[in-house]
Amino acid sequence: MTRRMSTDRRVEDAELPVEATSDTADFRAAELPACIPFDKVMNNIKQNLCLKTSEHARNMWFKDFKSTPSKNVMSDFFWFCICWYFKAGKHLDVEKRLFDRISANFVFLFEAVAPARKDFFFRCFADATAQAVLYALYFAYPTSRVKIFSEKFRRDLVIRMSYWSTGICPEFVDTSHWKLNIGGGGDVLKAARSPAWQRGSAEGATSAGQGGNSTPPRPSTSATVGATSASGNANSQPILSQLNADPVAGRRASLAHRAPRPLQKLRYSPLVAHFLKSRRFSSVNLVRPTRMGITVAEERSNLMDVKHAMLVERATQARENCDRMNAEYNELCAEVRRQEHQRQVQAQTAKKRLEIRRKEVLRSDSHEYANYLVSLHMLQQGLGQNA
């Protein structure tokens, strides 16, 4: 896979290569910009592999990933993403042509991988291909890094390639293991994170090979993207469009009911189905579709997260209310103790005064004090009788 020189700085101004714009009969991939350090991109992908295996197994996986059909898929997927995400509606014929080549090279790659390693290889193929496209965009168009390379954009790349290669949109897509180390600066993707990707998901509901349009379904990256899984059939519609059309099936916003399990027909992946349809093989219909009900787990999990967030909020409010009432109780206790101390001080003061008065009277004349008490007693009796 050769690369061409590019002076573009903004991804919106990218110039498509001749292989993408011309209608050629071969399956040669379009050239990548020459400013992309492809070896560095591949090394980063190898370091980010989520494979808990031996080093030999990782090397075997990476050997298949660096094969010519795999590089052709990455290259054409790179230009397809530019046409679809950043030049929307301007190069529909180019998108169709690129998808034709991606489907053919994917089939060639599937045939090239040994049968014993197919499950092992394609387990991480979509994730690695999405990483390759993102890193290539990062190096080719530096002025667009902060603007568009967000977490949601990464998820969309993984979901798209996963759907193309398997026929099912994955749920719980995690790209936290993506790290682009260009030497000395650590992970440069941390500085390139931006607000979520704002591309509408209502466009392009057609599936691969339907109505003469070979472009694949374009899954959404919203919370309902987990329901966008489609069957491998070439004329199948995404499950999300079916749920939107059926008001009964679309009522799944409550946790009181069981998680929805839309029935899917798994046959061929969109890439394989498109390749077989374009070649018009006579034995295509010999493979019977497999019916399977797949639970929409990610949307259910999002609803549970909302419920748990409400419980956390209630717990926080209860804790705050308890703290407030405890503070009020402590203030009341402090006020009572203050008043009690004040009364004790007053009682001690009065007692001291009486003691001083008693000592003064005893020092003067006890008969005078006795007369004073008798007079006081008689005065009190007289006031009582008058009353």
Number of C-alpha atoms within 10 A of each C-alpha: 13 10 15 12 11 16 13 16 14 14 21 14 13 19 13 18 17 11 18 23 15 11 11 11 7 8 17 18 25 26 21 23 25 15 16 20 14 17 9 15 20 19 13 20 22 17 14 18 17 14 14 8 8 8 10 9 15 17 12 12 22 17 11 20 23 12 13 17 25 21 19 24 23 27 26 27 25 22 25 25 18 22 22 16 16 16 16 12 11 11 17 17 17 21 25 20 22 28 24 20 24 28 24 23 26 21 19 14 20 18 12 15 18 12 11 8 14 15 12 13 21 18 15 16 21 21 25 24 25 25 25 22 21 23 24 21 22 21 18 24 21 15 14 16 21 16 14 21 21 18 18 19 20 24 22 20 22 23 28 23 21 23 26 29 23 23 26 25 23 19 19 11 16 12 16 9 10 21 18 23 16 13 9 7 8 11 14 15 19 13 9 17 16 16 13 15 19 10 13 10 13 10 11 12 15 19 24 30 24 16 9 8 14 25 25 23 24 22 26 22 23 14 14 16 21 25 28 27 26 28 28 29 22 24 16 18 20 23 19 21 15 15 17 12 11 11 10 9 12 14 12 17 11 11 12 7 9 10 18 18 13 19 15 22 17 18 20 23 23 30 31 26 22 29 25 19 15 14 10 10 10 9 8 13 9 7 9 11 15 12 12 13 11 15 16 19 16 19 22 21 15 13 17 14 12 12 13 12 12 12 12 12 12 12 12 12 12 12 12 12 12 12 12 12 12 12 12 12 12 12 12 12 12 12 12 12 12 12 12 12 12 12 12 12 12 12 12 12 12 12 12 12 12 12 12 11 12 12 11 11 15 12 9 10 10 11 11 12 14 12 11 11 12 12 12 12 11 11 11 11 12 11 9 9 7 6 6
